[in-house]
Amino acid sequence: MGDTLFAPKGIKTVKPRLPEAAKQLGLKGPVVLGIKIDQAGNVADVRLVRGNPILNSAAEDAVRQWKYEPILFEGQPIAVWSTVVC
């Protein structure tokens, strides 16, 4: 059997709010995050992969509010990990 790829389908996203310090310094993303999407489609865990320390917290806060369609495997919802870029 081959590997099965799951492509999470987003149904709600929230843009990160650029911190004032980042505005003053002219900093912009990207921030790369690993996210765990639970069986209900909620972001249950967020882990930083790469990003500027001034931007990371805002990106994490925004992504925690995202919502996905549940991923089904053999008809049952499952939790999956995915990577997102803010």
Backbone bond lengths (Angstrom), bond angles and torsions (degrees), N, CA, C in turn:
res aa  C-N    CA-C-N  psi(-1)  N-CA   C-N-CA  omega(-1)  CA-C   N-CA-C  phi
1 M - - - 1.438 - - 1.525 110.05 -
2 G 1.318 117.48 139.92 1.455 121.63 177.97 1.509 111.56 -85.41
3 D 1.315 114.74 169.88 1.463 120.36 177.09 1.521 109.80 -70.55
4 T 1.321 115.66 144.97 1.460 121.60 175.74 1.516 108.18 -106.33
5 L 1.313 117.11 128.27 1.450 120.90 178.41 1.522 109.55 -100.00
6 F 1.317 115.99 134.89 1.445 121.74 177.97 1.520 107.94 -107.98
7 A 1.310 117.11 123.82 1.462 121.83 178.33 1.519 107.92 -107.85
8 P 1.332 116.99 100.82 1.463 119.11 -179.91 1.523 111.29 -60.96
9 K 1.324 115.88 137.05 1.460 121.13 178.65 1.528 108.39 -105.45
10 G 1.332 115.50 114.14 1.451 120.88 -179.43 1.519 111.82 -72.21
11 I 1.347 115.88 138.96 1.464 119.87 175.57 1.525 111.03 -119.00
12 K 1.347 117.10 -11.61 1.465 120.98 175.02 1.522 108.70 -151.79
13 T 1.327 116.29 127.46 1.456 120.31 173.24 1.525 109.10 -128.33
14 V 1.305 114.92 153.20 1.461 122.63 177.27 1.522 106.34 -127.13
15 K 1.338 116.65 129.53 1.463 120.18 178.40 1.524 109.79 -76.37
16 P 1.337 116.75 141.02 1.464 119.29 175.95 1.527 111.13 -64.79
17 R 1.321 115.96 145.02 1.466 121.21 174.34 1.516 107.53 -88.68
18 L 1.311 116.18 123.46 1.454 121.49 -178.82 1.531 109.32 -67.56
19 P 1.339 117.94 120.17 1.463 120.26 179.44 1.534 111.11 -62.06
20 E 1.307 115.94 149.93 1.466 121.40 -179.04 1.531 111.44 -56.42
21 A 1.321 116.64 -40.96 1.470 119.94 179.22 1.526 111.15 -61.03
22 A 1.331 116.68 -38.64 1.462 120.95 178.69 1.526 110.62 -66.89
23 K 1.343 116.13 -39.49 1.469 120.06 177.16 1.521 110.46 -60.64
24 Q 1.328 116.42 -46.59 1.457 121.16 -177.75 1.523 112.14 -63.72
25 L 1.327 116.45 -33.89 1.462 120.77 -179.40 1.529 112.72 -90.21
26 G 1.339 116.75 -6.41 1.458 120.63 -178.89 1.524 113.19 72.67
27 L 1.323 117.16 26.94 1.466 121.39 -178.68 1.519 111.17 -83.72
28 K 1.318 114.92 144.37 1.468 122.13 174.08 1.520 107.53 -138.70
29 G 1.324 116.54 169.07 1.465 123.09 -177.66 1.505 112.38 -63.09
30 P 1.271 117.74 -164.07 1.468 125.90 10.03 1.529 112.61 -91.71
31 V 1.324 113.50 161.26 1.455 122.53 168.77 1.523 105.73 -117.76
32 V 1.331 116.58 129.25 1.461 122.03 -179.76 1.527 107.80 -105.38
33 L 1.327 115.25 126.61 1.458 121.43 -177.04 1.523 111.14 -126.70
34 G 1.315 116.13 143.84 1.458 122.11 168.30 1.512 106.84 -95.43
35 I 1.315 117.62 130.52 1.461 120.72 -178.91 1.524 110.50 -126.06
36 K 1.320 114.65 143.43 1.469 120.62 172.85 1.516 107.36 -102.30
37 I 1.317 115.55 121.74 1.463 122.31 177.66 1.524 106.82 -99.41
38 D 1.336 116.48 121.32 1.465 119.40 -177.20 1.528 111.86 -79.00
39 Q 1.325 115.97 -179.37 1.462 121.56 -175.88 1.526 112.68 -62.13
40 A 1.326 117.78 -24.37 1.465 121.15 179.97 1.527 112.51 -90.64
41 G 1.343 117.65 -4.37 1.462 120.84 -180.00 1.518 114.08 93.65
42 N 1.333 116.68 8.57 1.461 121.05 178.21 1.527 110.59 -88.84
43 V 1.319 117.05 152.47 1.460 121.12 174.15 1.527 106.87 -80.34
44 A 1.321 115.66 110.32 1.453 121.80 -173.98 1.525 112.89 -95.31
45 D 1.330 117.49 -22.26 1.461 121.31 -178.62 1.517 108.18 -152.81
46 V 1.322 116.09 144.84 1.464 122.01 178.95 1.515 107.71 -132.56
47 R 1.330 116.43 131.31 1.461 121.46 178.09 1.518 109.23 -130.54
48 L 1.306 115.25 131.24 1.455 121.22 179.40 1.521 110.30 -70.85
49 V 1.327 115.85 130.16 1.458 121.51 173.99 1.524 108.94 -101.20
50 R 1.348 115.85 -48.10 1.465 120.01 -178.72 1.513 108.89 -163.38
51 G 1.328 115.89 141.98 1.454 119.83 175.95 1.515 111.58 167.80
52 N 1.306 115.82 171.21 1.452 122.81 177.85 1.528 108.54 -79.21
53 P 1.331 118.60 131.25 1.462 120.86 -177.90 1.528 114.48 -54.49
54 I 1.311 117.89 -30.24 1.467 120.57 -179.90 1.531 111.01 -72.21
55 L 1.326 117.37 -27.08 1.465 122.03 -176.44 1.528 113.79 -96.55
56 N 1.322 116.96 -21.44 1.463 121.19 -170.47 1.521 114.20 -57.47
57 S 1.310 117.86 -47.44 1.460 121.02 -176.16 1.528 111.84 -62.49
58 A 1.331 116.78 -42.38 1.466 120.17 179.39 1.531 110.73 -63.77
59 A 1.325 116.84 -40.21 1.471 120.73 178.87 1.526 110.25 -64.69
60 E 1.330 116.70 -45.16 1.465 120.61 179.16 1.522 111.41 -61.71
61 D 1.332 117.26 -43.95 1.467 121.03 179.26 1.526 111.49 -59.76
62 A 1.333 116.53 -42.31 1.466 120.48 -179.39 1.526 110.99 -66.74
63 V 1.311 117.02 -46.71 1.470 121.50 -175.45 1.525 111.60 -65.55
64 R 1.323 117.71 -30.74 1.476 120.23 177.85 1.534 111.77 -62.30
65 Q 1.332 117.20 -18.55 1.466 121.56 179.77 1.526 112.56 -92.53
66 W 1.328 117.55 -6.34 1.457 120.63 -178.80 1.522 110.55 -68.78
67 K 1.331 114.94 156.50 1.470 121.71 179.73 1.521 108.25 -136.53
68 Y 1.308 116.39 141.89 1.467 123.14 -178.87 1.514 110.41 -126.23
69 E 1.324 115.63 157.25 1.463 119.44 168.79 1.524 106.64 -68.62
70 P 1.325 117.65 137.53 1.464 118.83 178.56 1.530 111.51 -57.35
71 I 1.322 115.34 142.27 1.462 121.81 177.02 1.524 107.54 -88.56
72 L 1.318 116.06 129.02 1.460 120.67 -179.95 1.520 110.85 -106.24
73 F 1.312 115.50 136.59 1.458 122.51 172.89 1.514 106.41 -128.84
74 E 1.327 115.26 119.01 1.466 121.67 -176.24 1.533 110.49 52.26
75 G 1.333 115.20 40.14 1.458 121.51 174.99 1.513 115.57 82.49
76 Q 1.320 117.57 -2.59 1.459 121.07 -178.22 1.526 110.41 -113.91
77 P 1.343 118.46 139.19 1.460 120.00 177.25 1.523 111.13 -68.72
78 I 1.327 115.74 140.10 1.469 121.33 -179.76 1.524 109.30 -131.80
79 A 1.316 115.91 159.91 1.458 122.80 172.62 1.528 107.99 -87.25
80 V 1.319 116.55 142.71 1.463 121.13 178.81 1.522 109.72 -139.60
81 W 1.312 116.22 157.67 1.459 122.88 172.34 1.517 108.15 -102.69
82 S 1.313 115.80 143.76 1.459 121.95 178.45 1.530 108.12 -144.69
83 T 1.305 116.63 167.43 1.460 123.06 176.95 1.511 108.44 -116.31
84 V 1.341 116.22 135.15 1.455 121.85 177.53 1.520 109.51 -128.87
85 V 1.328 115.30 155.68 1.452 121.96 178.40 1.518 108.27 -122.63
86 C 1.327 116.40 127.73 1.468 121.76 177.43 1.512 109.52 -111.51
